[in-house]
Each structure stands twice: as structure tokens, then as C-alpha cells.
Amino acid sequence: MDEKTLVQLVIQVLAALQAQPRRKQVLVLFSGASAGQHEGLEAVSMLSQAGHSVTAVLTQAASLMIGEDKIRQKGASEVIPPGKWVDSPALVRAADLVLVPTLSMNHATAMASGAFDSLISTLALGALLAGKTVIAIRDGADPEGSGGKVWGAGTAAATLRARLSGNLKALESYGMVLVHGEEFLATVQQRLANAAPVQTSRAPLAPAVQVTATVITQADIAHLAEGSLLRVPKGSRLTPLAQESAGRLQLDVVYE
């Protein structure tokens, strides 16, 4: 084989490799709600069949209600059972997408208050702090959805219902994407397609940019050059659309 033919062959192989979709890392957090179990298992199956790596984390309740074996059968690459120590920041850094299909009232309350008091809450809130997309099914934590109806229909305890609904509003204000069960799989597919590759340490391709808004919107960052270092002040947050734009622009987002 002459040198010219060899070079052409190498170019063709590299082009074929670049055309292949990158294997994504997805973190799926199963808590104790019964709502969302089916959709969560279907998501694990869908993602694994598409060639993505799925790490599932289970609470004690999820372990009893769903079972580790069932999640492995659906194709999870790794299942982290309750009580096992993990490097939470490392899990979050490696993840392209974080899913919470069985968000419970208990965990919604903890997350809304900013409590890193369990592995599930720590991973979900840590992912939001890292600017990762977090998608959760709201039904199990919604007092007007299955989470409330399981206790009986009615309008009793209006103050409590308002408080529980407020938890969901707080999570959305933090950047969590809350959907109903029937919207979950389609939302996962859409957000996964837009997920930026996990970034490693590298020098920024453009100067650092400071945005001072409390709520940073897509319009605030749409003009930034690809690869810019975006400094976000303490207490500020990116909207979900801004997070997507930051991913597409491969911005280095630093929360100060």
C-alpha cells in the first residue's frame, strides 16, 4: 500500500469515528415515589439500548420497591445500592445528564430547602450547581398529582398543599426541569441530544466574561464566543434555556 492510499484510508477512518455519536454518561436517581417507576425503567432501557452508559442510584425505598436486579436487567452499567459510599462530585462531573424519575415529596422538600442530606439530594443539587441538566418527573411530589391523590382526593390542608407545590416551584427556579410522566422519555431524548460533552480542564478559547444578572437568560449569553469562560456571581443562576445554550457554545461556566 503506497503512502497516498494509506493517508486516504486514515482520513476515512477518522471521519467515520467522528461521525459516530458519543457515548453519553447518564445518572439516574431512584427515590421512593411509586409514580415514575415505569418511566424510569423505560429510560434506563432506552438509554442502554442506544449505547449510553447508565449509572443508577437507589434509596432504600427504591431498592425495596423496584429492586437492583430489575434495573440491571434494563441495562444499567452500574447500580449503586443504598448505604454504599460514592464520590458524589466525581459522579456529577462525569454525567452528561441527571434524571430523577421517582421524585418523592420527601426529597422534593429537602432539595427545595437546599439540604444535601441524602445521596439523592446531594447528587441532584450538586448537578444543578455544576450547571448540568436535571430532569425529574413531578407527579410523585405534586400534591395535586399522584403524590397527593394517593392520600385521597379533596382540598383539605390547603396550607400544606401550597407548601408542597412551593417546593416544585423552588426546584424549577433552581433550574430543574420538571415534567409529567408521559413527557419524560421525549424530554430525555431531546435534552440528551443537546447535552454538551463532559468538559475536562483546559484553557479557555476566549476571554472570561462576567454576567451580573441574578437570573441569566439565553439572551444574556447568546452573543458569547464558543469556549468562553463564563463567570456566574454567587446567588445567580442560569435558566434551563441558558444552560442549553451554554452547552452548545461549550462555555466554561464557573460559579463564584
ZIHU-V63657 format. One record per helix or strand. SS is the DSSP state (helix for helix, strand for strand). FROM is the first residue (numbers start at 1). LEN is the number of residues. If there is no record, write none. Layout:
<<SS/FROM/LEN> <SS/FROM/LEN>>
//
This chain:
<<helix/3/17> <strand/25/6> <helix/37/13> <strand/53/6> <helix/60/6> <helix/68/6> <strand/78/3> <helix/88/7> <strand/97/4> <helix/105/8> <helix/119/11> <strand/133/5> <helix/139/3> <helix/146/4> <helix/158/17> <strand/177/3> <helix/181/14> <strand/206/6> <strand/215/2> <helix/218/4> <strand/228/5> <strand/237/2> <helix/240/9> <strand/252/4>>
//
